[in-house]
């Protein structure tokens, strides 16, 4: 297993790191100003600990690196779909947080809904990229 250092990894890393940072900043703002709450049941007890944000950020980055390492060039389409799914997922989460901040509304993204959203994004992208990316053998 080797990490494929290409434009996809660099773009995915930069985009996902930025979205993760926006998620952390907006979530912290919402929680610290008592204008919303963490609807993910697993994370709700952890958001009060600031070390949690540090761990979450680096875990997300390690996932990106792990995808690059596990997929390599052989599974280029899976790598692309995985990166795009994380970008799509984080985009929805950040938009939800911005809705909470600006209009005091939210999508109520609890754990089952988050799983459903991520799964939908992944399968939709897998379908849409079929034939668009040739896997190397």
N, C-alpha and C positions, 0 to 999 in steps of 0.2 A: 504494500500500500504506500503510495506516495501522493503528496498533495500536488494537485495540478494548479500551478500558479499562472493563471491567464486572466484575460479581461473579465471573464464571468465571475471569477473569484474576487477580483479587486472591486468590481462594481457591486457585487452582492455584499461584500464585507462593508464597504463604505455606506451603502444604502441601508443595510440592516442595522449597522452600528448607529447611524443617524436616527433611524426610526425607533430603535430601542432607547436611545437617549431621550428622544421626544416623549416616548411612553413614560419613562421614569420621571421626567420633569413635570409632565402634565398630571400624572397620577399623584405625585407628591404634592403638587399644587392643590389638586382637588381634595385630597385627604387632609392636608394641613390647614386648609381654609374651611373645612367642614361643609363643602358644597356638594359632596358626593361620597361614595364609598367604593371599596373594592368588591365587585360582585363575584369574582372568582373565589369560591369557598376555600380553596387550598391556600391561596395567597393572602386572603383577608387578615389572617392573624399575623402575617409576616411583615406587612407594609409599614408598621409602626417602627420597625427596626431598620435603621439606615444602612446597616451592613447588607441587608437583604438586597437593596438596589445594586450594590457593588457586585454581589454574587450573581444576580439576575443578568446584569450586563455581560459579565464574563462567561456565564453559561451560554448565553445566546451566541456570543462570538465563537465559543468552542463548538457549538453546533454547526456553525458555518464552516469552520475548519474541518470538523468531522465529516461533513457531507463531501467536502473536496477530497478528503483522504479516502473515504470509503468508495465513492463513485469513480474517482479517477477519470481518465479519458474514455474508458470502456463504457461507462454508463453516463454519457454526457447529457442525454435527455433527462434522466432521473435527477441529475445534478441541477440542471436548469429549472426543472419543475419544482424541485425542493427549494431552491433559492427564491423563485418567484412566489411560491406559496407563503414563505415566511414574510416576504415583502408585502404581499397582499394582506396577510393576517395582521401584521403590525400597522399597516395603513388603516385598517378598519378600527383597530384598538385606539390608535392616536386620534382618528376622527371622532370616535365615541367620546374620548376625553375632552376634545375641543368642544363638542356639543354640550357636555356637562358644564364646562367653564363659561361658554358664551350664552347659551339659552336654557341652562339648567334642565336639560333633557338628556336621555341616554338610551342606549340600545339594550340595556340590562344583559350584558354579556357574561352570564354565569358559566360555570365549567362545561355543562353539556352543550350550551350554545356555542361556546368557543371551539369545542371539539367539532361540532357540526359545521361551523364556518370554515375552520381550517381544512376539514375533510372535503368540503364542497370546492374550495379554492384549489386544492391539490388535484382532485379528479377532473375539474374543469380545465385546468392548465394541462394536465396529462392528455386530455382529449384534444385540446386546441393545438398542442405542439406535435401531435402525431404526424410524422412525416416531415416536420419542419427541421428536426435535428437528427442527423444520422449518427448512430452509435458506432464507435470505432471497435474493431474486433482484433 
